[in-house]
Amino acid sequence: MTETFDAVDVIITKRDGGRLSDGQIDWVIDAYTRGSVADEQMAALAMAIVLRGMEPDELSRWTAAMIASGERLDLREITRPTTDKHSTGGVGDKITLPLAPLVAACGAAVPQLSGRGLGHTGGTLDKLESIPGWRASLSNEQFVRQLQEVGAVVCAAGSGLAPADRKLYALRDVTATVESIPLIASSIMSKKIAEGSSALVLDVKVGTGAFMKTEANARELAEAMVGLGTAHGVRTVALLTDMSTPLGRTAGNALEVAESIEVLAGGGPPDVVELTLALAHEMLAAVGLGDVDAAAALRDGRAMDVWRRMIAAQGGDPDAALPAAREKHVVTAPATGVLTRLDALAVGVAAWRLGAGRAQQGEAVSAGAGVVLLAKPGDRVRAGEALLELHADEPDRFARAVAALDGGFDIDESGAATVPTVTTIIDRVG
Ligand code: URA
């Protein structure tokens, strides 16, 4: 086949700081997906984008081309309004688990295509797979039927959705080209727009445990993603939320499922409840259901009912005991005082080293492994008292997990420090 453009010319345009033309963008994404543009050429282009950036309309066209590389799900037959959320990823971020059934219990439909964890951040599918029998893969027909019948579905994205991103993301991962706001924004939004939801709420994490370490970068990413969603006809808003300390009291697959069930039963840690309700409100407001009292649906068990149906619809047993790790190791407080800092990245890396995450795509994860936080910033602790509980199947994992926690927390021995316990939501964009 005769190609319309030449990959080297496209790379030169961006390398020299130019704007890619619509024709160049459409061609390079299509040709890369077909295999006519080589990985090394796409890697050079990605690096040029990292260094030179993209204009807003250029980014919009790039995202449209990524969406057009595959199918866009058609959810028009769903009788309830569709609304979804996406988190840029953090430590202990189990919010999807209580949120999807909660929003469904309030009258909307939640079509959520999720991913697996890589590195220190956990993946929603890995968490749900710790429930005996639950399966992540559904056909498009099963996805639409469950969405209509139960109101919530969390499953793996099929290979037909934004295949250009699947290929490009794997390439970026090994060519130091992940950290680019236009590339991250187009990667996330191409998948979310292709999913077909009419509204989308983005939870953009800021802090040590997040992709975006500063509020300024997180805001720029949030604005880029809100702009893309809006340009493609999806009502999109973003919350900037804190990820300097883990969310809730657990990081690890089955441990986070158990904590989510506590939230669905009307309890759970205040920061998880606060963020779940704030995101539920945004998701509902985006589809005209902003007056619905989501807190009532948590209190009276309606959200729990949908959870049970959602898990059972994908083969899971909502009453089965969750797997537990074979071994435990306690990390104690070295001093008496106020815990002023417990670093999200340190806890995330510890959970990962305990077996909760994977180092390479395709590896199995341990369902029971992870970290339980027995104290949170703001709590008073006594020297020798248990601070963190580490769970693993193999005891030889503990030493490296403990090493990850070295320097990961501070205790104010004067005891005078006060730390607000719930500081999750920083701002709203859109
Ligand atoms: N998640 C994605 O899906 N893509 C990125 O580029 C970064 C995070």
Residues whose N, C-alpha, C, O or C-beta is under 5 A from the ligand:
A	BS01	URA	V178 L183 I184 S187 I188
